[in-house]
Amino acid sequence: MNNNYHSRISEILDARFVKYDAVAHALATALASGKNILLHGPGGHAKSEMVEAALKGLGLWDTTFLESFGEGLTEDTLWGGINLDAMSRPTGAKIEFHPENSFLAAETAVFEEMLDSPSPVLLSLKDTLTRRELRKGNQRYPMRTRVIIACTNHDPSVYADSDDPADRARQALLERFPIQVKVAWDTYTSLDYLSMYRKHPLYDFSGNAEKIAEIVAEATTQGHFVSPRAAIHALEIVHANALDRGHSTITPEDMADIKCLAGLAHFGENLVEEIKQMSLVADAKRKFTDIRLQLAELLAEYDTSGNKVAKFVSLAKRADKLKMDVLSITVAGDMISQRQTLADEVADFMNRAQSQAWAVTNI
């Protein structure tokens, strides 16, 4: 059946997420082929959110069975609860379950943190996935589940060579999940965080998302990793602080409160000053980019000016103003030399335009 999973899931995820291609492709492959899938990787990369968004967009979420695994998960919970009637029979009392209340009755299932459960649960699950039937004594219940989507923060490769019985149970279960995809970003630059912010409803508020992206990227560069989820928290906290204080624009005071987030606490008491410096750098970078775009436009006009003196004079005047704009940009530290280099580039163009105007005049 042609369900167009690949194109549909990519379109669904594109509305909210970035760097989702591998997840979209893997989910589409799993749903199309009926193969179980494991999404693993560091926390905060929206594994569960992407799965939920995809299944909702496909109209599968309401019939999907969701199971949250953990150290406290027991077999009776996994298999739908204990059948008390079977235990209270006058003769032949036995332990049976209610599998009709478990994931076995659903076509699609989502397992959260599957690998955190005790080994007896994992082995029981492995055996059932292998036989595609729950077998407990005389009880039989066929597995109707077509696809299981499991999410975990653990790297499955760590269990490969372990002698621990629990790890061997995990490895055995993982063999029933042939599609395995690591969910992580390839880079964590300010542009990466900003591309994520651009899909957030708060992106347009006061235009400060760029500055926040610079801050979280700098923290990650310094070894204080800020996950995408934590970066979203930063954006939302800054926005909430500004509203709470009645500010019409975000101030360094509002932004300073993000130091309570994991990965940003190292900024400490001087965060306000550091944010001012980061904001200064972010503003300067944006202005440098804008100047370079304007310079590129001047160069394009120069190439199509023919021998018109007035045009070359106009270009020289505009370049002179552009040079003053460059020198007016407030910078600090090593950006001083960057500003001077850009000013020199503009000045070189201005001199070129003036020389051409003089040359054309004397033809």
C-alpha positions, 0 to 999 in steps of 0.5 A: 500500500502506498502510504507516502510515509516518507514525504508525509513524515518529513513534511510533518516534522519540518513544521517544528523540528530541525535536523530531523531527516534521519528520524523521518526516514527511519520512521517512514521505513519502519512504518512501511516495512513493519519493522521495530525501530529504536531511536537513541541518543542524548536527552533533549533532542526531541526523540519522543516529540518527533515520534508523537508529532509524526504519529499524530500527523499520520492519524495513528496516535489515538490508536497507539499504545504508549508504555513508559518503561523504568526500573519499577516496571514489572511483567504484570504491568507490561502484559496488561495487569494480573487476572485476579479471577484466574488467581481466585479460582477454587481449583487450578488457580494460576497467574494470568494476565490481561494482554488485551489491555497491553501493547499486544492489542495495538497495531502501533506501540511506543516504548519510552526508555525501554532499556531502563527496565529490569532484565526479567521484563526485558527477557520476557518482552524479547521472548514475546517479540520473537514468538509474536505471541505471549506465552505464559503457562497455558495462556496464549495471546497473539501479538497484533502489534505491527511496529514498536517505536522505542526511545532511549537516551542510552547508546545500545553499543555499550551493551555489546561486549558486557558480561552483565546479565542485565546488559545481555538481556538488553542486547538480546532485546535490541536484536528485535529492533533492526532499525536503530538511529542515533538522534543528535545534531551534527553541529551545535553552532549559533546558526543551528540553535537559531534555525530551531528558534525560527520555528518557535512561536516566540522567535519574533519577540523583540528579535533577541533569539539571535542573541540567545542562540549565540549564548547557548552556542558559546556555552556548548563551545566552552564544554558546557553542553546545552541540549536543544531542549535546554536551548528552547527553555532558555528562549521561553524563560527569557520571554517570560521574564521580560513579560513579567517585568513589563519590558517591551523588549528583552534586556540583559537582566531578563536574559541573565536568568537563564543561568539557572539552566543546566549548561549555563550556570557557569556564567555566574554572577557576571552573566549580565556583563557577559550577555552584554558582551555576547549581545555586542558580538552578535549585533556586530556580526549581523551588521558585518553581514549586512555591510557585506551584502551591501558591498556585494550590491555595489560591486554588482552595480559597478560591473554593469555601469558601463562608462557612466561617470555619474554612476561611478561617482554615485557608487563612490559616495555610497561606498564612503557612507558605507565605510562610515557605517562600518566604523560606527559599529561598536566592537570589542576585542578581536573584532576590532581588526575584523571591523578594520578589515571590512572598512578597508574592503569598502574603502578599496571599492570607493577608491576603485569607483573614484578612479574609474570616474576620473578615467572615464572623464578623461577619455 
